[in-house]
Amino acid sequence: MMLFYLLGTIALAAAVNVVAQRRVFYSALFLIICLCALSGLYMLLQAPFIAAVQVIVYAGAIMVLFLFVIMLLDPFSAVPLSEKKRYLGYLGIAMGTATLVLLVPFLLSYDLSRVPRNVTGMAAGTGITRRIGETIFKEYLLPFEVTSVLILIAIIGAVILGKKKI
């Protein structure tokens, strides 16, 4: 149980730092930490396949792509915040406070007796990797294929745009 709280705290602190950092590069690094902590939480839920996919796909491939694009855009050049944009910080604080004011009463009134207590026992007997594969390739085959075509188009577009700049 302590490991759950530790990983949850790391994920939460890293997620807050993703939003709070001034430099985009550091935000991306904190996002990697958050994704790895979430992977640890998936391992605690006895879902090793999802944990591995979380690390390999999101914390690995996607974040390397994000960092590559961030470094191409020169994130370390100083962009001063003009007087016109200073209100955005106050707007963000106001929106966060409003969200808390709306969420806290809901969370306090939520009936915790409806939450299943033995989540790992429920997930252990299902063969989660097999169920994920069956669901993707039976029920969601068309969206899966459309997504793969869109990713291919994005890769081709990135190569074409990259060749023009070089």
MARKEDO-611080 format. One record per residue (C-alpha): residue number from 1; residue in one letter; chain; x, y, z. Coordinates in steps of 0.5 Angstrom, whole numbers, plus 500, padded with zeros to 3 digits. Layout:
BEGIN
+-----+---+---+-----+-----+-----+
|   k | r | c |   u |   v |   w |
+-----+---+---+-----+-----+-----+
| NUM | a | A |   X |   Y |   Z |
...
+-----+---+---+-----+-----+-----+
//
This chain:
BEGIN
+-----+---+---+-----+-----+-----+
|   k | r | c |   u |   v |   w |
+-----+---+---+-----+-----+-----+
|   1 | m | A | 500 | 500 | 500 |
|   2 | m | A | 506 | 505 | 501 |
|   3 | l | A | 508 | 504 | 494 |
|   4 | f | A | 502 | 506 | 492 |
|   5 | y | A | 502 | 512 | 496 |
|   6 | l | A | 509 | 513 | 494 |
|   7 | l | A | 508 | 512 | 486 |
|   8 | g | A | 501 | 516 | 487 |
|   9 | t | A | 505 | 522 | 490 |
|  10 | i | A | 511 | 522 | 485 |
|  11 | a | A | 506 | 522 | 479 |
|  12 | l | A | 502 | 528 | 482 |
|  13 | a | A | 508 | 532 | 484 |
|  14 | a | A | 511 | 531 | 477 |
|  15 | a | A | 504 | 532 | 473 |
|  16 | v | A | 504 | 539 | 477 |
|  17 | n | A | 511 | 540 | 475 |
|  18 | v | A | 509 | 539 | 468 |
|  19 | v | A | 504 | 545 | 468 |
|  20 | a | A | 508 | 549 | 473 |
|  21 | q | A | 515 | 549 | 469 |
|  22 | r | A | 517 | 555 | 465 |
|  23 | r | A | 521 | 552 | 460 |
|  24 | v | A | 518 | 547 | 456 |
|  25 | f | A | 524 | 542 | 456 |
|  26 | y | A | 523 | 541 | 463 |
|  27 | s | A | 516 | 540 | 463 |
|  28 | a | A | 517 | 534 | 458 |
|  29 | l | A | 522 | 531 | 463 |
|  30 | f | A | 517 | 532 | 468 |
|  31 | l | A | 512 | 528 | 464 |
|  32 | i | A | 516 | 523 | 463 |
|  33 | i | A | 517 | 522 | 470 |
|  34 | c | A | 509 | 522 | 471 |
|  35 | l | A | 508 | 517 | 466 |
|  36 | c | A | 513 | 512 | 469 |
|  37 | a | A | 510 | 513 | 476 |
|  38 | l | A | 503 | 511 | 472 |
|  39 | s | A | 507 | 505 | 469 |
|  40 | g | A | 509 | 503 | 476 |
|  41 | l | A | 501 | 504 | 479 |
|  42 | y | A | 499 | 499 | 473 |
|  43 | m | A | 504 | 494 | 475 |
|  44 | l | A | 501 | 494 | 482 |
|  45 | l | A | 494 | 493 | 479 |
|  46 | q | A | 498 | 487 | 476 |
|  47 | a | A | 497 | 489 | 469 |
|  48 | p | A | 504 | 488 | 466 |
|  49 | f | A | 503 | 489 | 459 |
|  50 | i | A | 499 | 496 | 460 |
|  51 | a | A | 505 | 498 | 464 |
|  52 | a | A | 510 | 496 | 459 |
|  53 | v | A | 506 | 499 | 453 |
|  54 | q | A | 506 | 506 | 458 |
|  55 | v | A | 514 | 506 | 458 |
|  56 | i | A | 515 | 504 | 451 |
|  57 | v | A | 510 | 507 | 447 |
|  58 | y | A | 509 | 514 | 452 |
|  59 | a | A | 515 | 515 | 456 |
|  60 | g | A | 519 | 512 | 450 |
|  61 | a | A | 517 | 514 | 443 |
|  62 | i | A | 512 | 519 | 444 |
|  63 | m | A | 516 | 523 | 449 |
|  64 | v | A | 523 | 522 | 445 |
|  65 | l | A | 519 | 525 | 439 |
|  66 | f | A | 516 | 531 | 443 |
|  67 | l | A | 523 | 533 | 446 |
|  68 | f | A | 526 | 532 | 439 |
|  69 | v | A | 520 | 537 | 436 |
|  70 | i | A | 522 | 542 | 443 |
|  71 | m | A | 529 | 542 | 441 |
|  72 | l | A | 528 | 544 | 434 |
|  73 | l | A | 524 | 550 | 436 |
|  74 | d | A | 529 | 552 | 441 |
|  75 | p | A | 526 | 553 | 448 |
|  76 | f | A | 531 | 556 | 451 |
|  77 | s | A | 530 | 563 | 447 |
|  78 | a | A | 528 | 568 | 452 |
|  79 | v | A | 521 | 570 | 451 |
|  80 | p | A | 519 | 576 | 455 |
|  81 | l | A | 512 | 576 | 458 |
|  82 | s | A | 508 | 582 | 455 |
|  83 | e | A | 504 | 586 | 460 |
|  84 | k | A | 498 | 584 | 456 |
|  85 | k | A | 499 | 577 | 457 |
|  86 | r | A | 500 | 577 | 465 |
|  87 | y | A | 493 | 577 | 466 |
|  88 | l | A | 493 | 569 | 464 |
|  89 | g | A | 496 | 567 | 470 |
|  90 | y | A | 491 | 570 | 474 |
|  91 | l | A | 486 | 567 | 470 |
|  92 | g | A | 489 | 560 | 471 |
|  93 | i | A | 489 | 561 | 478 |
|  94 | a | A | 482 | 563 | 478 |
|  95 | m | A | 480 | 557 | 473 |
|  96 | g | A | 484 | 552 | 478 |
|  97 | t | A | 480 | 555 | 484 |
|  98 | a | A | 473 | 555 | 481 |
|  99 | t | A | 475 | 547 | 479 |
| 100 | l | A | 477 | 546 | 486 |
| 101 | v | A | 470 | 549 | 489 |
| 102 | l | A | 466 | 545 | 484 |
| 103 | l | A | 470 | 538 | 485 |
| 104 | v | A | 471 | 538 | 492 |
| 105 | p | A | 463 | 538 | 494 |
| 106 | f | A | 462 | 532 | 489 |
| 107 | l | A | 468 | 528 | 492 |
| 108 | l | A | 466 | 529 | 499 |
| 109 | s | A | 459 | 527 | 497 |
| 110 | y | A | 461 | 521 | 493 |
| 111 | d | A | 459 | 514 | 496 |
| 112 | l | A | 466 | 510 | 497 |
| 113 | s | A | 462 | 503 | 498 |
| 114 | r | A | 461 | 503 | 491 |
| 115 | v | A | 468 | 502 | 489 |
| 116 | p | A | 470 | 495 | 488 |
| 117 | r | A | 476 | 493 | 494 |
| 118 | n | A | 479 | 488 | 490 |
| 119 | v | A | 481 | 491 | 484 |
| 120 | t | A | 487 | 486 | 483 |
| 121 | g | A | 483 | 480 | 484 |
| 122 | m | A | 478 | 482 | 479 |
| 123 | a | A | 484 | 484 | 474 |
| 124 | a | A | 488 | 478 | 475 |
| 125 | g | A | 483 | 473 | 472 |
| 126 | t | A | 481 | 476 | 466 |
| 127 | g | A | 487 | 475 | 461 |
| 128 | i | A | 488 | 483 | 460 |
| 129 | t | A | 493 | 482 | 454 |
| 130 | r | A | 488 | 477 | 451 |
| 131 | r | A | 482 | 482 | 452 |
| 132 | i | A | 486 | 488 | 449 |
| 133 | g | A | 488 | 485 | 443 |
| 134 | e | A | 481 | 482 | 442 |
| 135 | t | A | 478 | 488 | 443 |
| 136 | i | A | 482 | 492 | 439 |
| 137 | f | A | 482 | 487 | 433 |
| 138 | k | A | 474 | 485 | 433 |
| 139 | e | A | 470 | 491 | 436 |
| 140 | y | A | 475 | 497 | 434 |
| 141 | l | A | 478 | 494 | 428 |
| 142 | l | A | 476 | 500 | 423 |
| 143 | p | A | 478 | 506 | 428 |
| 144 | f | A | 485 | 502 | 429 |
| 145 | e | A | 486 | 502 | 422 |
| 146 | v | A | 484 | 509 | 421 |
| 147 | t | A | 489 | 511 | 426 |
| 148 | s | A | 495 | 507 | 423 |
| 149 | v | A | 493 | 511 | 416 |
| 150 | l | A | 493 | 518 | 420 |
| 151 | i | A | 500 | 516 | 423 |
| 152 | l | A | 503 | 514 | 417 |
| 153 | i | A | 500 | 521 | 413 |
| 154 | a | A | 503 | 525 | 419 |
| 155 | i | A | 510 | 521 | 419 |
| 156 | i | A | 510 | 523 | 411 |
| 157 | g | A | 508 | 530 | 412 |
| 158 | a | A | 513 | 531 | 418 |
| 159 | v | A | 519 | 528 | 413 |
| 160 | i | A | 516 | 533 | 407 |
| 161 | l | A | 517 | 539 | 412 |
| 162 | g | A | 523 | 537 | 415 |
| 163 | k | A | 526 | 536 | 408 |
| 164 | k | A | 524 | 543 | 406 |
| 165 | k | A | 528 | 546 | 412 |
| 166 | i | A | 534 | 542 | 411 |
+-----+---+---+-----+-----+-----+
//
